[in-house]
């Protein structure tokens, strides 16, 4: 069974390990970066856990700050103080799922939970940057492709995506 819960401080080392597996070293957030984000917006970290016998293993997570900006800027990835608790847009910095659990609906479950959370919080929408091959994944949730992003995070080409909710 898979459950989605809010992360705890004790989860951060595991989340950092998963981040290093899922993203290149140029793109991934370090443990210190994840801690600085968690210190400012802990309730915006959702984790996916698989329940095996008496163990709950974290197999994925999603995180992102809240902002009034309509697209993600590179500074947001490293400066958690840009978080605006009453902001219009929930950002997604990354959806990370361990490779052995990919293509099983875990990322979809994380997305649906984050969308529901943003709706409950009366956000205007959700914004993210993704690589070209992931555009169809986000479009299935109603995201619109806004074109190539100004973001140069990690030295790759990103596309701005927007979901109005």
Secondary structure by P-SEA (a helix, b strand, c coil): cbbbbbbcccaaaaaaaaaaacccccccccaaaaaaaaacccccbbbbbbbcccbbbbccbbbbbbccccccccccccccccccccccbbbbccccccccccccaaaaaaaaaaaaaaaaaccccccccccccaaaaaaaaccccccccccccccbbbbbbbbcc
